[in-house]
Amino acid sequence: MPDGNNLQLFELHRASPIARETGRVPVKGVSITLQLDSRGHLYGLDSYTAMLSVYTITSSGLRTDPGSPVSIGGASHLLVVSK
């Protein structure tokens, strides 16, 4: 995460070089907790505003999911459980 409020995702494999998944993606918010699930979704919770953002990671980058962000009153922590 170089300068400003940007996020860049990479994919790691044991036998392969690091692969860049996205370019720099602007991230809004003061205090963001990020979690990934096993199906290619990235969840971000801004604990200052209690806004939850959901993204889908694709081969072409990061896409904001419909309805995102959504306010979750009083939320301050995030835990993602993949099934």
C-alpha positions as CSV (number, residue, x, y, z in Angstrom):
1,M,0.0,0.0,0.0
2,P,2.2,2.8,-1.2
3,D,0.9,6.3,-0.7
4,G,-2.5,7.8,0.4
5,N,-5.4,5.5,1.1
6,N,-4.9,2.9,-1.5
7,L,-5.1,-0.9,-1.5
8,Q,-3.5,-3.4,-3.8
9,L,-4.1,-7.1,-3.8
10,F,-1.6,-9.8,-4.6
11,E,-2.0,-13.6,-5.0
12,L,0.6,-15.8,-3.5
13,H,1.5,-19.4,-4.6
14,R,4.3,-21.4,-3.1
15,A,6.0,-22.3,-6.4
16,S,5.0,-19.3,-8.5
17,P,6.0,-15.6,-8.4
18,I,3.7,-13.2,-6.7
19,A,0.8,-12.2,-9.0
20,R,-0.8,-8.8,-8.9
21,E,-4.6,-9.2,-8.7
22,T,-5.5,-5.5,-8.8
23,G,-4.0,-2.1,-9.4
24,R,-4.3,0.5,-6.7
25,V,-7.8,0.7,-5.4
26,P,-8.8,3.9,-3.5
27,V,-10.0,3.0,0.0
28,K,-12.2,5.4,1.9
29,G,-12.5,5.5,5.7
30,V,-10.4,6.2,8.8
31,S,-10.1,2.7,10.3
32,I,-10.8,-0.2,8.0
33,T,-10.7,-3.9,8.9
34,L,-10.3,-6.2,5.9
35,Q,-11.3,-9.9,5.6
36,L,-11.3,-12.4,2.7
37,D,-13.5,-15.4,2.3
38,S,-12.8,-18.5,0.3
39,R,-15.0,-17.5,-2.6
40,G,-13.2,-14.3,-3.8
41,H,-15.0,-11.7,-1.7
42,L,-13.3,-9.0,0.2
43,Y,-15.1,-7.4,3.2
44,G,-14.1,-4.0,4.6
45,L,-15.5,-2.5,7.8
46,D,-14.9,1.1,8.5
47,S,-15.2,1.1,12.3
48,Y,-15.4,4.9,12.4
49,T,-18.6,5.1,10.3
50,A,-19.8,1.5,10.8
51,M,-20.1,1.0,7.0
52,L,-19.5,-2.5,5.6
53,S,-18.3,-2.7,2.0
54,V,-18.3,-5.9,0.0
55,Y,-16.2,-6.5,-3.1
56,T,-15.7,-9.4,-5.5
57,I,-12.2,-10.1,-6.7
58,T,-12.0,-11.1,-10.3
59,S,-9.2,-11.6,-12.8
60,S,-9.8,-8.0,-14.0
61,G,-9.7,-6.4,-10.6
62,L,-12.0,-5.5,-7.7
63,R,-15.7,-4.9,-8.2
64,T,-18.0,-3.3,-5.6
65,D,-21.0,-5.6,-4.9
66,P,-24.5,-4.3,-5.4
67,G,-25.9,-2.6,-2.3
68,S,-22.4,-1.9,-0.9
69,P,-21.6,-0.1,1.3
70,V,-24.2,-0.7,3.9
71,S,-24.5,0.8,7.4
72,I,-24.3,-1.6,10.3
73,G,-25.0,0.5,13.4
74,G,-22.5,0.2,16.2
75,A,-20.2,-2.3,14.3
76,S,-16.6,-2.1,15.3
77,H,-15.2,-5.6,14.5
78,L,-15.4,-7.9,11.5
79,L,-15.2,-11.7,11.3
80,V,-15.8,-13.7,8.1
81,V,-16.4,-17.4,8.2
82,S,-16.2,-19.4,4.9
83,K,-18.1,-22.6,4.6
